[in-house]
Amino acid sequence: KAVQLSHAAFHAQSLVKLARVGYSSQDVYLHLAPLFHVGGLSSAFAALMAGCKQVFLPRFSAAAVLEAIRQHRVSAFIAVPTMLQDLVAASREQQQQQRQQQQQIGIASACMRHV
């Protein structure tokens, strides 16, 4: 559904988003929403107007997004529900792997009794 949007209307939408969300130059914005969609583009423009640091990934991968959030200390992004479900699943999987590693380290680090 293509809709023609004037520059003035797009600019106004971005200003409203900036005012409602409250991005600041202290934020780190991770681009997940497609930039060909008005939601992704107006969020990107609002983040740009606020002076946010902006992080781009070549494509969506839940593991890469979680790594980018940690590495860049991401404070803001928008995503569709399917992406959020993938992020929750990937996060749970990573937590499970960390617990298994901790258990293995705990088992391997048992102290020997002095004889």
C-alpha positions in Angstrom: 0.0 0.0 0.0 2.1 2.9 -1.2 1.1 6.3 0.0 2.7 9.6 -1.1 4.0 11.5 1.9 5.2 15.0 1.6 8.5 16.0 3.2 6.7 18.4 5.5 4.3 15.6 6.7 7.2 13.2 7.2 9.2 15.9 9.1 6.2 16.6 11.3 5.7 12.9 12.0 9.3 12.6 13.0 9.1 15.6 15.3 6.1 14.2 17.0 7.8 10.8 17.5 10.9 12.6 18.9 8.6 14.5 21.4 6.7 11.4 22.4 9.6 9.0 22.7 12.1 11.5 24.0 15.2 10.3 22.2 18.3 12.3 23.3 22.0 12.5 22.2 22.7 10.0 25.0 20.7 7.3 23.3 22.1 4.6 21.1 19.5 3.7 18.4 19.6 0.2 16.8 17.9 0.1 13.4 15.7 -3.1 13.1 12.6 -1.8 11.4 12.9 -1.6 7.6 13.7 1.9 6.4 11.3 1.6 3.4 8.5 1.7 6.0 7.3 5.0 7.5 7.6 3.6 11.0 11.3 2.6 10.6 12.2 5.7 8.6 10.5 8.2 10.9 12.1 6.6 14.0 15.5 6.8 12.2 14.9 10.4 11.4 13.8 11.2 15.0 16.9 9.5 16.3 19.0 11.5 13.8 17.4 14.8 14.9 18.1 13.9 18.6 21.7 13.2 17.8 21.6 9.6 18.8 24.4 7.2 18.0 23.0 4.9 15.4 23.8 1.2 14.8 23.0 -0.7 11.7 23.1 -4.5 11.0 23.1 -5.9 7.5 20.1 -8.1 8.2 18.0 -9.2 11.2 19.4 -12.0 13.2 18.3 -12.4 16.8 21.7 -13.4 18.0 23.4 -10.5 16.2 20.8 -8.1 17.6 21.5 -9.3 21.2 25.2 -9.0 20.6 24.8 -5.4 19.2 22.7 -4.4 22.2 25.5 -5.6 24.5 28.4 -4.3 22.4 26.9 -0.8 21.7 24.8 -0.5 24.9 21.7 0.1 22.8 19.0 2.1 24.6 16.4 2.3 21.8 14.9 0.4 18.9 11.6 -0.5 17.4 10.7 -4.0 16.2 7.7 -5.9 15.0 6.2 -8.7 17.2 7.9 -11.5 15.3 11.3 -9.9 15.9 10.5 -9.5 19.6 9.5 -13.2 19.8 12.8 -14.2 18.1 14.8 -12.0 20.5 13.1 -13.5 23.6 13.8 -17.0 22.3 17.4 -16.3 21.4 17.9 -14.6 24.9 16.5 -17.7 26.6 18.7 -20.0 24.6 21.8 -17.9 25.5 20.9 -17.9 29.2 20.4 -21.7 29.1 23.8 -22.1 27.4 25.4 -19.9 30.1 23.9 -21.9 32.9 25.2 -25.1 31.3 28.7 -23.6 31.0 28.5 -22.4 34.7 27.5 -25.9 35.8 30.4 -27.5 33.8 32.8 -25.0 35.3 31.4 -25.7 38.8 31.8 -29.5 38.3 35.3 -29.1 36.8 36.5 -26.8 39.6 35.8 -29.0 42.6 38.6 -28.8 45.1 40.6 -32.0 45.9 41.1 -33.0 49.4 44.7 -32.9 50.6 45.9 -36.4 51.3 
